Structure formats: C-alpha cells, structure tokens
C-alpha cells in the first residue's frame, strides 16, 4: 500500500531561510519526482503526470494548501 508524501514549507520562511526556494524547486523537479527521477529509484512511487504538474506549480508558486489536497 502506498500513500502520498507531503512536505511542508512555511510561507513566512520564503525569502528568509536561505535556499528554501531552491529546495522546493529541486524536490518538485522531474529529475527528482518524475517517473525516472532519483526519488523513484529510491522506491518512491511518482504521482501521475497531471497531478505532479499541478502540485509542482502550486508548490513553486508558494500557494497555501486548503486541505482539499489531502
């Protein structure tokens, strides 16, 4: 059985904590979480393409979660 992995980035830390934007960009990049990404090689199951695209753009835009994503 698998379940989604969520990571939390506090919007108040953006622009304050060095490298946090890069961390989000890296973690949501295709080379990390795509079907052939290094996280898949470590055993993580990637999201479907459309959901990955939507979640990635929301994360990189620092959109606040509403709870509907859970």
Secondary structure as a PSIPRED ss2 file (coil, helix, strand):
# PSIPRED VFORMAT (PSIPRED V4.0)

   1 X C   1.000  0.000  0.000
   2 X C   1.000  0.000  0.000
   3 X C   1.000  0.000  0.000
   4 X C   1.000  0.000  0.000
   5 X C   1.000  0.000  0.000
   6 X C   1.000  0.000  0.000
   7 X C   1.000  0.000  0.000
   8 X C   1.000  0.000  0.000
   9 X C   1.000  0.000  0.000
  10 X C   1.000  0.000  0.000
  11 X H   0.000  1.000  0.000
  12 X H   0.000  1.000  0.000
  13 X H   0.000  1.000  0.000
  14 X C   1.000  0.000  0.000
  15 X C   1.000  0.000  0.000
  16 X C   1.000  0.000  0.000
  17 X C   1.000  0.000  0.000
  18 X C   1.000  0.000  0.000
  19 X C   1.000  0.000  0.000
  20 X H   0.000  1.000  0.000
  21 X H   0.000  1.000  0.000
  22 X H   0.000  1.000  0.000
  23 X H   0.000  1.000  0.000
  24 X H   0.000  1.000  0.000
  25 X H   0.000  1.000  0.000
  26 X H   0.000  1.000  0.000
  27 X H   0.000  1.000  0.000
  28 X C   1.000  0.000  0.000
  29 X C   1.000  0.000  0.000
  30 X H   0.000  1.000  0.000
  31 X H   0.000  1.000  0.000
  32 X H   0.000  1.000  0.000
  33 X H   0.000  1.000  0.000
  34 X C   1.000  0.000  0.000
  35 X C   1.000  0.000  0.000
  36 X C   1.000  0.000  0.000
  37 X C   1.000  0.000  0.000
  38 X H   0.000  1.000  0.000
  39 X H   0.000  1.000  0.000
  40 X H   0.000  1.000  0.000
  41 X H   0.000  1.000  0.000
  42 X C   1.000  0.000  0.000
  43 X C   1.000  0.000  0.000
  44 X C   1.000  0.000  0.000
  45 X C   1.000  0.000  0.000
  46 X C   1.000  0.000  0.000
  47 X C   1.000  0.000  0.000
  48 X C   1.000  0.000  0.000
  49 X H   0.000  1.000  0.000
  50 X H   0.000  1.000  0.000
  51 X H   0.000  1.000  0.000
  52 X H   0.000  1.000  0.000
  53 X H   0.000  1.000  0.000
  54 X H   0.000  1.000  0.000
  55 X H   0.000  1.000  0.000
  56 X H   0.000  1.000  0.000
  57 X H   0.000  1.000  0.000
  58 X H   0.000  1.000  0.000
  59 X H   0.000  1.000  0.000
  60 X H   0.000  1.000  0.000
  61 X C   1.000  0.000  0.000
  62 X C   1.000  0.000  0.000
  63 X C   1.000  0.000  0.000
  64 X C   1.000  0.000  0.000
  65 X C   1.000  0.000  0.000
  66 X C   1.000  0.000  0.000
  67 X C   1.000  0.000  0.000
  68 X C   1.000  0.000  0.000
  69 X C   1.000  0.000  0.000
  70 X C   1.000  0.000  0.000
